[in-house]
């Protein structure tokens, strides 16, 4: 009986399993696709892991199901077996007909479109919509609007199409109420707040978003503090933490940075170790400019690494790795730096990928790179390339990274990611200055014309004493060479009745070209042709002015060499420059002369925001042949060139009429100390004390020079002033008193200039 029961049980189990095994083991004779509208049937079959004629396999069916879902083409997929056929039923995702943004005021549609991935005529999926919503919220949070909400809405259309609308509530901005520091001893809280890009909420920051909370900016601020401390000798500095906490009313943030300053170090010994054949350390020591006893500066170390890399590269070594080995002597508080120079890995640049540039052409970015495809990879050159792209001022963000090539282990891919910003400028201005009087000004400029990096400017100025119109165009890479070329058209009318009893009108054009001989040496060449008209001469004017009545033509060529080692050309704090300008007039026209001008300056950082500078200029000119130099081309001093004296206040002068006649040589120099006034740095307000010195040479005329007051004695003045970089334009006030002058000079105690831009 037991055996009978076991046999019966086994037969029953076989009977139950047999149909399933038969179904699993059969072959798929046909695949039927149902529900498609836009997608071809064969396209659906191509994504499946099972095909007609294959043995039926449930695992392959599961993989086919997942593969079809992963295409993003379908909202629903079902697969079932009917006899020898496999039926695939799909529900296609709709196609996006149009995307609209509603409720956004602070962020433009174009900015939102750059952040999102979905576009019209793209397949709609919920996952992509959710991802785009997240990106838009991140964009608002970067602008300090953490209360922003984005709700997607779907409008069904015929033919399985939809309109996608994002309903946006931007909410109120979330401001930074207070920034605190813990652990700082050497620098005060107020000093460190000036270092950060994030600012505390203040009423005067209504034109800026720096006082809104941005977590990305907070990360950047940590790096800014680190760089600041390392620049000033704190080699052990670190930011322990940076925490942002919502205020109790949830309308703002408190930010707290905890830091460890450590000890302050000075530079100790500097040495070079070279592991390259036929190269000695003595050949490279001139590139090290750090001095023992000076405060340690990490930026200076980085500059030395750059110079050493360039110096070794010029000697024929393509693969170089310069590593500064920092050795701290904690007992003596000095940092000894050894620059180890060895052969770097033999890696070549496979390609340079550029993303993020919508309007700017790729070649505008590529031509700033010190590397091209096929070059030996060089980290220092990559850093320099990134800085050059940033210096274009076309982009808000420039990120340069390199990743290994997928095809070859000895190649790398350089990735450049940029975010464009507006490069157009429309300016209207009103103002007044001691020299030009009341004036109206307007200009239209595009610094990245058609995305080609070209600079086009049209400007005009209307004043009681000066009227001008100008058109200028510059192609920074003429004929795709490292040669900037451009032209200028100009017309200028000056009313010189107060200074010299005449008016002048100048109209002309100039062609110019310039190129960098190396990073710090540039040469510019310019050809200019212009017509000068001296008119409206007073009846009481000097005879030496009356003889200038009429017009003249000048055709000249000039060149300028500039050695520039300043840290900034706009607001230098350290470094020096030297300039030589030579002009030859006489390539046709009526004016024939040779003019030479020289300029130099040196800037010394004294303390944070305190800069002492020495600057000077000198020039001389000589006519050739029987030609005399026109009154409009001669030298004059005063105003901006020699404060304490009126414009053209220092000049040879007619003893009767007092008209300024101009000299044939001049020099002037300034010693100035610029310092902060204790106001927030972003105000752009600074004070200055200065002394100006200068002198001017004799004039010339077509007749005997009788009745002319002229002296080559030194003039000097001392003074003080305030400058303000206001949001509406520059404002400057100077008070200067002449301490050395001649009786016929015209002095000026108060000098004020003001210009607004809106």
GUDREN-261091 format. One record per residue (C-alpha): x negated, y, z negated; residue in one letter; residue number from 1. Coordinates in steps of 0.1 Angstrom, whole numbers, always signed. Example, Ala and Ser with C-alpha at 12.3 -4.5 7.8 and 13.67 -1.06 7.14 Angstrom:
residues 2
     c1     c2     c3  fipa  lumgu
   -123    -45    -78     A      1
   -137    -11    -71     S      2
This chain:
residues 758
     c1     c2     c3  fipa  lumgu
     +0     +0     +0     X      1
    -28    +24     -9     X      2
    -45    +18    +24     X      3
    -13    +23    +43     X      4
     -7    +57    +26     X      5
    -42    +69    +33     X      6
    -39    +59    +69     X      7
     -6    +77    +72     X      8
    -20   +108    +56     X      9
    -49   +108    +80     X     10
    -27   +104   +110     X     11
     -5   +133    +98     X     12
    -35   +156    +94     X     13
    -47   +148   +129     X     14
    -13   +155   +142     X     15
    -12   +189   +125     X     16
    -47   +200   +137     X     17
    -46   +186   +172     X     18
    -23   +214   +186     X     19
    -45   +241   +171     X     20
    -77   +225   +185     X     21
    -61   +221   +218     X     22
    -51   +257   +219     X     23
    -86   +268   +208     X     24
   -103   +246   +233     X     25
    -83   +257   +264     X     26
    -95   +280   +291     X     27
    -83   +315   +298     X     28
    -68   +314   +333     X     29
    -55   +350   +333     X     30
    -59   +383   +314     X     31
    -28   +405   +316     X     32
    -32   +442   +307     X     33
     -1   +461   +297     X     34
     +6   +498   +288     X     35
    -22   +515   +308     X     36
    -15   +548   +324     X     37
    -48   +565   +333     X     38
    -72   +538   +325     X     39
    -78   +512   +352     X     40
    -70   +475   +344     X     41
   -105   +465   +354     X     42
   -119   +491   +330     X     43
   -100   +475   +301     X     44
   -113   +440   +311     X     45
   -149   +453   +314     X     46
   -149   +462   +277     X     47
   -137   +427   +266     X     48
   -160   +400   +254     X     49
   -140   +373   +271     X     50
   -132   +369   +308     X     51
   -110   +349   +330     X     52
   -123   +313   +332     X     53
   -140   +314   +298     X     54
   -131   +290   +271     X     55
   -106   +305   +247     X     56
   -125   +317   +216     X     57
   -109   +336   +187     X     58
   -143   +352   +178     X     59
   -145   +366   +212     X     60
   -109   +379   +210     X     61
   -118   +397   +177     X     62
   -149   +413   +193     X     63
   -128   +423   +224     X     64
   -103   +440   +200     X     65
   -130   +460   +183     X     66
   -147   +469   +215     X     67
   -115   +484   +229     X     68
   -108   +504   +198     X     69
   -144   +517   +198     X     70
   -140   +532   +233     X     71
   -118   +559   +218     X     72
    -94   +556   +248     X     73
    -66   +538   +229     X     74
    -45   +546   +199     X     75
    -34   +510   +195     X     76
    -46   +476   +209     X     77
    -29   +442   +205     X     78
    -41   +409   +220     X     79
    -21   +377   +220     X     80
    -22   +343   +238     X     81
     +7   +331   +260     X     82
     -1   +297   +273     X     83
    -32   +299   +295     X     84
    -30   +338   +296     X     85
    -43   +364   +273     X     86
    -21   +395   +271     X     87
    -37   +428   +261     X     88
    -13   +455   +252     X     89
    -27   +490   +248     X     90
    -14   +524   +238     X     91
    -36   +551   +254     X     92
    -47   +582   +235     X     93
    -34   +613   +251     X     94
    -55   +638   +270     X     95
    -60   +673   +256     X     96
    -44   +699   +278     X     97
    -54   +730   +258     X     98
    -70   +740   +225     X     99
    -59   +771   +206     X    100
    -72   +787   +174     X    101
    -46   +807   +154     X    102
    -51   +829   +124     X    103
    -89   +834   +128     X    104
   -101   +870   +125     X    105
   -135   +869   +110     X    106
   -148   +842   +133     X    107
   -143   +845   +170     X    108
   -129   +817   +192     X    109
   -162   +814   +210     X    110
   -180   +806   +177     X    111
   -154   +780   +168     X    112
   -158   +764   +202     X    113
   -195   +761   +198     X    114
   -190   +742   +165     X    115
   -164   +718   +178     X    116
   -168   +688   +201     X    117
   -133   +684   +216     X    118
   -126   +701   +248     X    119
    -97   +703   +273     X    120
    -94   +672   +295     X    121
   -110   +651   +269     X    122
    -94   +621   +252     X    123
    -77   +630   +219     X    124
    -86   +610   +188     X    125
    -78   +616   +152     X    126
   -113   +609   +142     X    127
   -127   +636   +165     X    128
   -102   +661   +153     X    129
   -111   +654   +116     X    130
   -148   +658   +124     X    131
   -141   +692   +142     X    132
   -120   +704   +112     X    133
   -150   +696    +89     X    134
   -174   +715   +112     X    135
   -151   +746   +112     X    136
   -148   +745    +74     X    137
   -186   +743    +72     X    138
   -189   +773    +95     X    139
   -166   +793    +72     X    140
   -184   +781    +41     X    141
   -217   +794    +56     X    142
   -200   +828    +57     X    143
   -190   +825    +21     X    144
   -153   +816    +27     X    145
   -148   +785     +6     X    146
   -110   +790     +4     X    147
   -106   +786    +41     X    148
    -83   +759    +54     X    149
    -79   +744    +89     X    150
    -48   +724    +98     X    151
    -46   +707   +133     X    152
    -12   +707   +150     X    153
     -2   +685   +180     X    154
    +23   +696   +207     X    155
    +34   +666   +229     X    156
    +35   +672   +266     X    157
    +46   +651   +295     X    158
    +22   +626   +312     X    159
     +7   +616   +278     X    160
     -9   +650   +273     X    161
    -11   +672   +242     X    162
    -19   +708   +232     X    163
    -41   +710   +202     X    164
    -37   +740   +179     X    165
    -58   +747   +148     X    166
    -39   +768   +122     X    167
    -66   +786   +102     X    168
    -62   +804    +69     X    169
    -96   +821    +64     X    170
    -90   +830    +28     X    171
   -110   +856     +9     X    172
   -149   +855     +9     X    173
   -166   +840    -22     X    174
   -192   +865    -34     X    175
   -223   +860    -54     X    176
   -216   +877    -87     X    177
   -249   +873   -104     X    178
   -284   +858    -97     X    179
   -303   +846   -128     X    180
   -339   +833   -132     X    181
   -352   +811   -159     X    182
   -390   +806   -165     X    183
   -403   +836   -147     X    184
   -428   +857   -167     X    185
   -451   +874   -142     X    186
   -424   +888   -119     X    187
   -392   +903   -132     X    188
   -357   +892   -122     X    189
   -352   +924   -101     X    190
   -384   +917    -82     X    191
   -374   +881    -74     X    192
   -340   +892    -63     X    193
   -357   +914    -37     X    194
   -375   +883    -23     X    195
   -343   +863    -18     X    196
   -321   +866    +13     X    197
   -290   +860     -9     X    198
   -279   +892    -27     X    199
   -256   +900    -56     X    200
   -222   +916    -47     X    201
   -224   +954    -45     X    202
   -200   +979    -29     X    203
   -227   +992     -5     X    204
   -232   +958    +11     X    205
   -199   +961    +30     X    206
   -218   +959    +63     X    207
   -236   +927    +53     X    208
   -227   +891    +45     X    209
   -258   +885    +24     X    210
   -238   +887     -8     X    211
   -214   +858     +1     X    212
   -224   +824    -11     X    213
   -240   +801    +14     X    214
   -255   +768     +3     X    215
   -279   +767    +33     X    216
   -291   +801    +25     X    217
   -297   +790    -11     X    218
   -321   +762     +2     X    219
   -339   +789    +23     X    220
   -342   +811     -8     X    221
   -360   +783    -27     X    222
   -386   +783     +2     X    223
   -388   +821     +2     X    224
   -397   +821    -35     X    225
   -422   +793    -31     X    226
   -439   +812     -3     X    227
   -439   +844    -22     X    228
   -456   +829    -53     X    229
   -481   +810    -32     X    230
   -490   +841    -13     X    231
   -498   +859    -46     X    232
   -520   +833    -61     X    233
   -496   +809    -80     X    234
   -509   +777    -66     X    235
   -489   +755    -91     X    236
   -456   +772    -86     X    237
   -425   +752    -81     X    238
   -387   +757    -81     X    239
   -373   +732   -107     X    240
   -337   +738    -97     X    241
   -313   +761    -80     X    242
   -277   +758    -92     X    243
   -246   +776    -80     X    244
   -216   +776   -104     X    245
   -181   +789    -97     X    246
   -170   +817   -120     X    247
   -141   +810   -144     X    248
   -117   +828   -121     X    249
   -130   +808    -91     X    250
   -135   +839    -71     X    251
   -173   +840    -71     X    252
   -206   +822    -79     X    253
   -233   +825   -105     X    254
   -266   +813    -92     X    255
   -294   +802   -115     X    256
   -330   +794   -104     X    257
   -352   +776   -128     X    258
   -389   +781   -120     X    259
   -424   +771   -133     X    260
   -449   +798   -123     X    261
   -480   +782   -136     X    262
   -514   +800   -137     X    263
   -526   +826   -111     X    264
   -556   +816    -92     X    265
   -583   +834    -71     X    266
   -602   +822    -41     X    267
   -633   +802    -50     X    268
   -657   +786    -26     X    269
   -647   +780    +10     X    270
   -664   +753    +30     X    271
   -660   +735    +64     X    272
   -665   +698    +70     X    273
   -667   +688   +106     X    274
   -664   +652   +118     X    275
   -666   +660   +155     X    276
   -697   +652   +176     X    277
   -719   +682   +187     X    278
   -700   +707   +165     X    279
   -714   +722   +134     X    280
   -697   +741   +105     X    281
   -719   +772   +111     X    282
   -703   +777   +145     X    283
   -669   +781   +128     X    284
   -675   +799    +95     X    285
   -668   +833   +111     X    286
   -631   +823   +113     X    287
   -628   +821    +75     X    288
   -619   +856    +61     X    289
   -610   +847    +25     X    290
   -633   +863     +0     X    291
   -643   +848    -33     X    292
   -626   +867    -61     X    293
   -596   +877    -41     X    294
   -562   +863    -52     X    295
   -554   +830    -36     X    296
   -530   +834     -6     X    297
   -515   +803    +10     X    298
   -504   +823    +41     X    299
   -541   +833    +46     X    300
   -551   +797    +44     X    301
   -525   +789    +71     X    302
   -539   +817    +93     X    303
   -574   +803    +89     X    304
   -562   +768    +99     X    305
   -547   +784   +130     X    306
   -579   +802   +139     X    307
   -600   +771   +133     X    308
   -577   +750   +155     X    309
   -579   +776   +183     X    310
   -617   +780   +179     X    311
   -623   +742   +181     X    312
   -599   +739   +211     X    313
   -619   +765   +231     X    314
   -649   +743   +227     X    315
   -633   +715   +246     X    316
   -618   +694   +218     X    317
   -582   +686   +227     X    318
   -573   +664   +198     X    319
   -580   +683   +166     X    320
   -566   +680   +131     X    321
   -576   +707   +106     X    322
   -566   +699    +70     X    323
   -572   +723    +42     X    324
   -581   +704    +10     X    325
   -571   +725    -20     X    326
   -591   +719    -52     X    327
   -579   +737    -83     X    328
   -604   +746   -110     X    329
   -579   +751   -138     X    330
   -606   +761   -163     X    331
   -619   +790   -142     X    332
   -586   +797   -124     X    333
   -600   +795    -89     X    334
   -590   +775    -58     X    335
   -618   +760    -37     X    336
   -608   +752     -2     X    337
   -625   +728    +21     X    338
   -613   +728    +57     X    339
   -617   +692    +71     X    340
   -619   +692   +109     X    341
   -616   +658   +125     X    342
   -603   +642   +156     X    343
   -566   +640   +156     X    344
   -544   +612   +169     X    345
   -545   +610   +207     X    346
   -509   +619   +213     X    347
   -496   +637   +244     X    348
   -464   +657   +249     X    349
   -440   +636   +270     X    350
   -414   +663   +273     X    351
   -398   +694   +257     X    352
   -361   +692   +251     X    353
   -342   +724   +245     X    354
   -307   +726   +231     X    355
   -283   +753   +218     X    356
   -291   +779   +246     X    357
   -258   +787   +262     X    358
   -268   +818   +281     X    359
   -306   +819   +280     X    360
   -323   +799   +307     X    361
   -346   +771   +296     X    362
   -376   +786   +313     X    363
   -373   +818   +291     X    364
   -380   +795   +261     X    365
   -405   +772   +278     X    366
   -428   +800   +289     X    367
   -433   +810   +253     X    368
   -447   +776   +244     X    369
   -484   +771   +241     X    370
   -479   +735   +252     X    371
   -464   +719   +283     X    372
   -456   +683   +293     X    373
   -488   +663   +295     X    374
   -508   +684   +271     X    375
   -525   +670   +240     X    376
   -502   +675   +211     X    377
   -514   +702   +187     X    378
   -495   +711   +155     X    379
   -510   +746   +153     X    380
   -499   +754   +188     X    381
   -464   +741   +180     X    382
   -462   +765   +151     X    383
   -474   +794   +172     X    384
   -449   +785   +200     X    385
   -421   +785   +175     X    386
   -431   +820   +163     X    387
   -433   +833   +199     X    388
   -398   +821   +206     X    389
   -385   +838   +174     X    390
   -403   +870   +184     X    391
   -381   +872   +215     X    392
   -353   +882   +191     X    393
   -328   +864   +213     X    394
   -319   +838   +187     X    395
   -306   +836   +151     X    396
   -322   +802   +146     X    397
   -352   +785   +161     X    398
   -360   +750   +149     X    399
   -389   +730   +165     X    400
   -395   +693   +156     X    401
   -413   +664   +173     X    402
   -402   +628   +174     X    403
   -421   +597   +187     X    404
   -414   +587   +223     X    405
   -393   +556   +229     X    406
   -414   +546   +259     X    407
   -450   +550   +247     X    408
   -466   +551   +213     X    409
   -492   +577   +224     X    410
   -465   +603   +234     X    411
   -442   +626   +215     X    412
   -411   +646   +223     X    413
   -408   +682   +212     X    414
   -372   +691   +203     X    415
   -362   +728   +203     X    416
   -329   +738   +188     X    417
   -318   +774   +190     X    418
   -287   +795   +182     X    419
   -282   +825   +203     X    420
   -273   +860   +191     X    421
   -260   +891   +207     X    422
   -288   +909   +227     X    423
   -267   +938   +241     X    424
   -268   +972   +224     X    425
   -244  +1001   +229     X    426
   -254  +1032   +210     X    427
   -239  +1066   +205     X    428
   -257  +1091   +183     X    429
   -255  +1126   +169     X    430
   -283  +1142   +151     X    431
   -306  +1172   +144     X    432
   -343  +1176   +140     X    433
   -366  +1205   +134     X    434
   -382  +1200   +169     X    435
   -352  +1192   +191     X    436
   -324  +1209   +172     X    437
   -288  +1195   +175     X    438
   -285  +1166   +199     X    439
   -262  +1139   +213     X    440
   -276  +1106   +224     X    441
   -262  +1076   +241     X    442
   -278  +1044   +254     X    443
   -269  +1010   +268     X    444
   -294   +982   +266     X    445
   -295   +945   +274     X    446
   -327   +928   +262     X    447
   -318   +894   +278     X    448
   -302   +903   +311     X    449
   -284   +874   +327     X    450
   -302   +851   +303     X    451
   -335   +857   +321     X    452
   -352   +876   +293     X    453
   -352   +908   +313     X    454
   -348   +942   +296     X    455
   -326   +969   +311     X    456
   -319  +1002   +294     X    457
   -300  +1033   +304     X    458
   -301  +1063   +280     X    459
   -293  +1099   +279     X    460
   -298  +1128   +255     X    461
   -281  +1162   +253     X    462
   -295  +1188   +230     X    463
   -298  +1226   +227     X    464
   -336  +1223   +233     X    465
   -340  +1190   +251     X    466
   -319  +1171   +277     X    467
   -330  +1138   +293     X    468
   -318  +1108   +313     X    469
   -337  +1076   +317     X    470
   -334  +1042   +334     X    471
   -360  +1015   +327     X    472
   -363   +978   +336     X    473
   -388   +952   +325     X    474
   -395   +917   +338     X    475
   -416   +901   +311     X    476
   -429   +873   +334     X    477
   -433   +888   +368     X    478
   -435   +861   +395     X    479
   -434   +835   +367     X    480
   -468   +847   +356     X    481
   -479   +860   +322     X    482
   -475   +895   +335     X    483
   -449   +920   +323     X    484
   -438   +944   +351     X    485
   -412   +972   +352     X    486
   -403  +1006   +363     X    487
   -389  +1039   +348     X    488
   -369  +1067   +363     X    489
   -366  +1098   +342     X    490
   -355  +1134   +342     X    491
   -363  +1157   +312     X    492
   -355  +1193   +306     X    493
   -372  +1212   +278     X    494
   -364  +1247   +265     X    495
   -397  +1261   +253     X    496
   -386  +1297   +249     X    497
   -394  +1298   +212     X    498
   -429  +1283   +215     X    499
   -441  +1295   +250     X    500
   -414  +1317   +266     X    501
   -405  +1292   +294     X    502
   -384  +1262   +303     X    503
   -396  +1231   +321     X    504
   -380  +1204   +341     X    505
   -397  +1170   +348     X    506
   -384  +1144   +372     X    507
   -403  +1113   +382     X    508
   -408  +1075   +383     X    509
   -434  +1051   +370     X    510
   -444  +1015   +378     X    511
   -460   +996   +351     X    512
   -476   +962   +344     X    513
   -491   +946   +313     X    514
   -506   +914   +301     X    515
   -522   +899   +270     X    516
   -559   +891   +274     X    517
   -554   +871   +242     X    518
   -530   +872   +212     X    519
   -544   +904   +198     X    520
   -557   +922   +229     X    521
   -534   +937   +256     X    522
   -539   +958   +287     X    523
   -513   +979   +303     X    524
   -515   +997   +337     X    525
   -491  +1024   +349     X    526
   -487  +1044   +380     X    527
   -466  +1076   +377     X    528
   -455  +1102   +401     X    529
   -436  +1132   +388     X    530
   -426  +1168   +396     X    531
   -430  +1195   +370     X    532
   -410  +1228   +373     X    533
   -419  +1258   +351     X    534
   -390  +1283   +352     X    535
   -370  +1309   +333     X    536
   -401  +1327   +321     X    537
   -393  +1357   +299     X    538
   -404  +1391   +312     X    539
   -423  +1396   +279     X    540
   -442  +1363   +283     X    541
   -479  +1360   +283     X    542
   -496  +1365   +317     X    543
   -512  +1331   +311     X    544
   -477  +1316   +310     X    545
   -464  +1337   +340     X    546
   -491  +1323   +362     X    547
   -477  +1288   +356     X    548
   -444  +1297   +373     X    549
   -434  +1272   +400     X    550
   -436  +1235   +406     X    551
   -464  +1210   +408     X    552
   -467  +1173   +417     X    553
   -487  +1148   +398     X    554
   -497  +1113   +410     X    555
   -517  +1095   +384     X    556
   -528  +1060   +373     X    557
   -536  +1051   +337     X    558
   -546  +1021   +317     X    559
   -543  +1013   +280     X    560
   -563   +987   +260     X    561
   -548   +978   +226     X    562
   -565   +957   +200     X    563
   -538   +950   +174     X    564
   -544   +930   +143     X    565
   -515   +945   +123     X    566
   -490   +922   +105     X    567
   -461   +942   +121     X    568
   -461   +968   +148     X    569
   -430   +985   +134     X    570
   -438   +986    +97     X    571
   -473   +974    +92     X    572
   -485   +967    +56     X    573
   -520   +954    +64     X    574
   -544   +951    +94     X    575
   -557   +975   +119     X    576
   -554   +986   +155     X    577
   -575  +1004   +181     X    578
   -562  +1020   +213     X    579
   -580  +1034   +244     X    580
   -560  +1052   +271     X    581
   -575  +1066   +303     X    582
   -556  +1085   +329     X    583
   -567  +1097   +364     X    584
   -545  +1123   +382     X    585
   -553  +1132   +417     X    586
   -540  +1103   +439     X    587
   -522  +1130   +460     X    588
   -502  +1158   +445     X    589
   -514  +1191   +432     X    590
   -526  +1182   +397     X    591
   -561  +1167   +394     X    592
   -576  +1158   +360     X    593
   -591  +1130   +339     X    594
   -576  +1125   +305     X    595
   -590  +1101   +278     X    596
   -571  +1093   +245     X    597
   -582  +1072   +216     X    598
   -562  +1060   +186     X    599
   -570  +1038   +155     X    600
   -554  +1029   +122     X    601
   -561  +1008    +92     X    602
   -535   +996    +66     X    603
   -543   +986    +30     X    604
   -517   +968     +9     X    605
   -521   +982    -27     X    606
   -492   +965    -44     X    607
   -458   +952    -36     X    608
   -443   +977    -12     X    609
   -472  +1001    -17     X    610
   -493  +1007    +14     X    611
   -522  +1031    +20     X    612
   -530  +1039    +56     X    613
   -556  +1058    +76     X    614
   -546  +1067   +112     X    615
   -561  +1090   +137     X    616
   -560  +1101   +174     X    617
   -583  +1121   +196     X    618
   -582  +1131   +232     X    619
   -599  +1153   +258     X    620
   -592  +1162   +294     X    621
   -610  +1179   +323     X    622
   -598  +1191   +356     X    623
   -618  +1183   +387     X    624
   -624  +1203   +419     X    625
   -609  +1238   +417     X    626
   -578  +1227   +399     X    627
   -567  +1240   +365     X    628
   -547  +1219   +341     X    629
   -511  +1229   +339     X    630
   -496  +1242   +306     X    631
   -472  +1213   +305     X    632
   -501  +1187   +304     X    633
   -523  +1203   +277     X    634
   -526  +1193   +241     X    635
   -506  +1208   +212     X    636
   -506  +1200   +175     X    637
   -479  +1204   +149     X    638
   -446  +1189   +140     X    639
   -450  +1151   +138     X    640
   -486  +1152   +147     X    641
   -497  +1178   +121     X    642
   -471  +1182    +94     X    643
   -470  +1216    +77     X    644
   -471  +1233   +111     X    645
   -444  +1240   +136     X    646
   -442  +1219   +168     X    647
   -469  +1235   +190     X    648
   -478  +1255   +159     X    649
   -515  +1248   +163     X    650
   -527  +1259   +197     X    651
   -546  +1286   +215     X    652
   -522  +1315   +216     X    653
   -517  +1348   +234     X    654
   -525  +1375   +209     X    655
   -498  +1398   +223     X    656
   -468  +1376   +229     X    657
   -477  +1347   +206     X    658
   -470  +1321   +233     X    659
   -487  +1287   +228     X    660
   -510  +1279   +257     X    661
   -523  +1245   +248     X    662
   -559  +1231   +245     X    663
   -581  +1208   +265     X    664
   -591  +1185   +236     X    665
   -576  +1177   +202     X    666
   -579  +1153   +172     X    667
   -557  +1147   +143     X    668
   -556  +1122   +114     X    669
   -535  +1112    +85     X    670
   -542  +1096    +51     X    671
   -508  +1084    +36     X    672
   -496  +1065     +7     X    673
   -462  +1049    +11     X    674
   -443  +1035    -19     X    675
   -409  +1023    -30     X    676
   -387  +1046    -51     X    677
   -372  +1019    -73     X    678
   -340  +1015    -52     X    679
   -330   +981    -38     X    680
   -353   +971     -9     X    681
   -323   +967    +15     X    682
   -316  +1004    +11     X    683
   -347  +1011    +32     X    684
   -357  +1041    +11     X    685
   -394  +1049     +6     X    686
   -414  +1078     -6     X    687
   -448  +1090     +7     X    688
   -476  +1114     +0     X    689
   -500  +1124    +27     X    690
   -526  +1147    +40     X    691
   -529  +1156    +77     X    692
   -560  +1171    +94     X    693
   -566  +1181   +129     X    694
   -581  +1206   +154     X    695
   -576  +1217   +190     X    696
   -599  +1230   +217     X    697
   -599  +1260   +240     X    698
   -574  +1266   +268     X    699
   -580  +1275   +304     X    700
   -564  +1299   +329     X    701
   -567  +1312   +364     X    702
   -580  +1345   +351     X    703
   -604  +1357   +324     X    704
   -594  +1345   +290     X    705
   -590  +1378   +272     X    706
   -565  +1385   +245     X    707
   -563  +1348   +235     X    708
   -566  +1336   +199     X    709
   -582  +1302   +198     X    710
   -604  +1284   +173     X    711
   -617  +1249   +170     X    712
   -617  +1250   +132     X    713
   -602  +1223   +111     X    714
   -566  +1226   +100     X    715
   -552  +1206    +71     X    716
   -521  +1201    +51     X    717
   -508  +1181    +21     X    718
   -473  +1170    +15     X    719
   -447  +1145     +4     X    720
   -416  +1131    +19     X    721
   -388  +1105    +18     X    722
   -377  +1082    +46     X    723
   -345  +1062    +48     X    724
   -336  +1035    +73     X    725
   -299  +1041    +70     X    726
   -273  +1019    +88     X    727
   -264  +1049   +109     X    728
   -300  +1057   +119     X    729
   -333  +1070   +106     X    730
   -335  +1099    +82     X    731
   -367  +1116    +72     X    732
   -375  +1146    +51     X    733
   -411  +1160    +47     X    734
   -424  +1189    +27     X    735
   -459  +1200    +37     X    736
   -481  +1230    +28     X    737
   -511  +1240    +50     X    738
   -543  +1243    +30     X    739
   -566  +1251    +59     X    740
   -553  +1272    +89     X    741
   -559  +1302   +112     X    742
   -540  +1334   +110     X    743
   -523  +1329   +144     X    744
   -511  +1294   +135     X    745
   -474  +1289   +128     X    746
   -466  +1268    +98     X    747
   -435  +1250    +87     X    748
   -427  +1240    +51     X    749
   -397  +1218    +55     X    750
   -392  +1192    +82     X    751
   -359  +1172    +86     X    752
   -347  +1147   +111     X    753
   -315  +1128   +112     X    754
   -299  +1105   +137     X    755
   -267  +1084   +135     X    756
   -258  +1054   +155     X    757
   -224  +1039   +157     X    758
